[in-house]
Amino acid sequence: MPFFFFDSTMLLLIPCGILALYAQYKVRKTYKEFSRVTSAAGLSGAETAHRILQQHNLYDVGIEEVPGTLSDHYDPRAKVVRLSPDIYHDHHLAGLAIAAHEVGHALQHAKGYFPLHVRHTVLPVANLGSILAFPLFLAGMFFSSSGLGFLMDLGILFFGAAVAFSFVTLPVEFNASSRAMRLLAEGRFLAQQEVHLARKVLNAAALTYVAATAMALMQLVRLLILRGGSDE
């Protein structure tokens, strides 16, 4: 049987790897470009988030600065929108779009958006699955003659949870971006010429989730192929 890390099924991952690299390049390039464009509203990301939250009566959602670059996220357990320093303080168009996106998640939470609930329900299992899946699969592969082949199936099951998490993440992120564009339009945060520019920022970010899902799915296919080969 071919060695797990360097067998021919690795070829399946090449297109996904290229897509992932392109997505990372695209999001960083787009962010860099539009972080140089001062928004017409003249607001920082923190100010944008604060105003949108107030407009929608979400007074119980906090806004905090978090270290890192593009580390922005919404924490539903703490009910906090966390923004990276550049987004939090600066007054550029990229920050406006990203802050609105994270507030979009807060609105999803407040309105009981079902896919968001599913994602956070699956998250602990997905995290565990991503840690245990490959060690279990490898153990089952190398010790299948000792009656431990079932560990491969267990590894696939665990990794399946991680793949499910990736898939449910897509509608959550796409919906948050759609909400962000509506929030910015309704609140008159964007000049007319800025609308398509803000959408470019959000579309570039969305591509990273598409690439991650494609990679996860192809990894699962690879495990299934290897599992089938182990029975031959």
N, C-alpha and C positions, 0 to 999 in steps of 0.2 A: 504494500500500500504506500502511495507517495507520502512524503513527509508533510504534515498538516500546513505548515506555514509557506511552503514553497512548491505546492503541487500545481497542476495545470488549472485548477479552478480559480487560482489567483487572477487569471486573465479576465474573469468576469468582473473583477473589481476595477479594472483599469479605466473604463469609461466613467464610472462613478467617481473615481479618484480625480480624473481630469475635471469633471463637473464641479467637484468640491473645491479644487484649487481655483477654478475660474470664479466660483461664487465668492470665495474669500477675497480674491483680487478685486472683483467687481464692487463688493460692499466697501472695501477700504478706499478704492479709487473714488467711488461716488461720495463717500463721507468726506474724504479729503477735499474734493472739489466744492461741495456745498457748505463745508464748514468755513469756507472763505467768503461766502455770500451772506452779508448781513441781511436779516429779514426786515421786510418793510414795517412789520409791527414793532420792531426794536425790543423784543422781549427775550429774556433768557429762557432756557428750557424749564427751569424751576418756576418762573413767573407764568409761563404758558400752562404748565400743569396745574398750578394753583388756580388760575382763572377758570380753566375748564372744569375743574372739580367744583368750584364755587357755583358756576353756571348750572351744574347738574345736581346741586345740593348734596354733594358727597363730602360733608364736613368731617367725617370720621376717617378719611384716608389721608395719611401723612405723606410728606415728600422729604426724602433724605439724599444726601450725597454719598456715593459709594466709590471706593477706589477702582482704578482700572480704566481701560479704554474700551468703549462700546460694551460696557458691562451693565448697561441699563436693563432693568427688569421690574416687574410688579410682583410683590410678595403678598399672596392672598392670606397667608396665616397672620402676618402682622398688619395687613391692610396698609401697605406702604409702597409708594412709587419711588424706586431708587434710581438715581441718575448719576452717571459718571461725571467727574469734575468739569470736563469741557462742555458737556450738555447742560449741566446744572447752572453754570455761571455765564457762559457766552451767549451772544445774541445772533447766532447764525441760523440759516434756514434748515440745515441738517438737524440741529438741536430742537428746533420747533417741531419738525415732523416726528422725530424719535420720542420726544416727550409726550406728544399727542398719542402716539402708538401705545406707550405704556399706560397712559390714562385710559385708553381704549380697553385694556385688560381690566382696569379697576371698574369700568362700567359693565363689562361682561360679568364680573363678580357680583356687582350690586344687583344686576338684573337676572341673575341665575342662569347665565348662558350655559346650556347643558354640556357642550364639548369641553368647556373649561373645567367643569366639575369632574368630568370623566378623566381629563388629563391629570388632575391633581389626585384623583383616586388611584390611577394607575402608576403614578410617579414612584412611590416607594418600591413597588414590585419591579418596575422598569430599572430603577437604580440597582436593585439587588441582582436582577437578571443580567445587566451589563457587566457586573463584577464576576458572577459565578458561571455564566454560560460557557465561556471558552475553557476555563480550567476543568469543568465537569465534562465537556465534550472531549477534551484531550485525554483525560483520565479514562473515560470509557473507550476511546479509540485504542489506546496503548495497552489496556488491560482487558480487552474484550474476551480474550481467551480464558480469562479467569472468572468469567461470568459477570463482568461489570459493564458489559456493553450497554445496559439500560441507562448508564450515566450520560451517554451521547443523547438519548431521547430527552433526558431531563435537562441537559444543556440547551437543546433546541427549544424546549418548552420555555425555559427562562429567557432565552434570547427573543422568542416570539413576543414576550411581554414588552421588551425594549422596542421591537419593531412596531407593535401596536401603539406605544407611546408616541413614536415618531409620526405615525399616520394621523393620530388624533390631534397632534400639535399643528398640523397644516391648517385645518379650518379655524383653529383658535387664532393663529397668527394672521391669516388672511382676513378674518373678520375684524381683528384689532386694527389692522391697517385701513380697512374700509371705514370703520368707525372714526379713526383718526382724521381721515380726509373730510368726513362729514362734520366732525367737531370743529376742525379748522375753518371750514367754509361757513358753518352756522354762526361761529363766534367771530367771523370776519378777521381772522388772524392772518390771512393770506391775501396779498394783492393778486389780481387776475393772472399776471404773468408768472406768479410763483406756484400756482396750483400744480402744473405738470412737473415742476422741478421737485416739489415735495413728494410727489408720487414716485419719482425716480429713486429717491432715497429709500422709500418704503419697499419698492419693488426689488431693489438690490438686496435689502435685508431679507426679504421673503425667499429669494433664491437660495440662500444658505440653508433654509429649512427643507427646501425641495431636494437639495443635494444630500443632506444628511439622511433624509428618508430613503432616497434611492440607494445610498450606500448600505443602510441598515437592511433593506429588503434584499439586496444582492448578497449580503453576508449570510442572510437566512437561507437563500437559495443554495449558496455554497455549502452550508452545513448539511442541508438535506441531500445534496449530491454525494458528499463525503459519507454520510450515514448510509445511503443506499449502496455505495461501493464497499462498505465494510461487511456487507452481508454476502458479497460474491465470493 
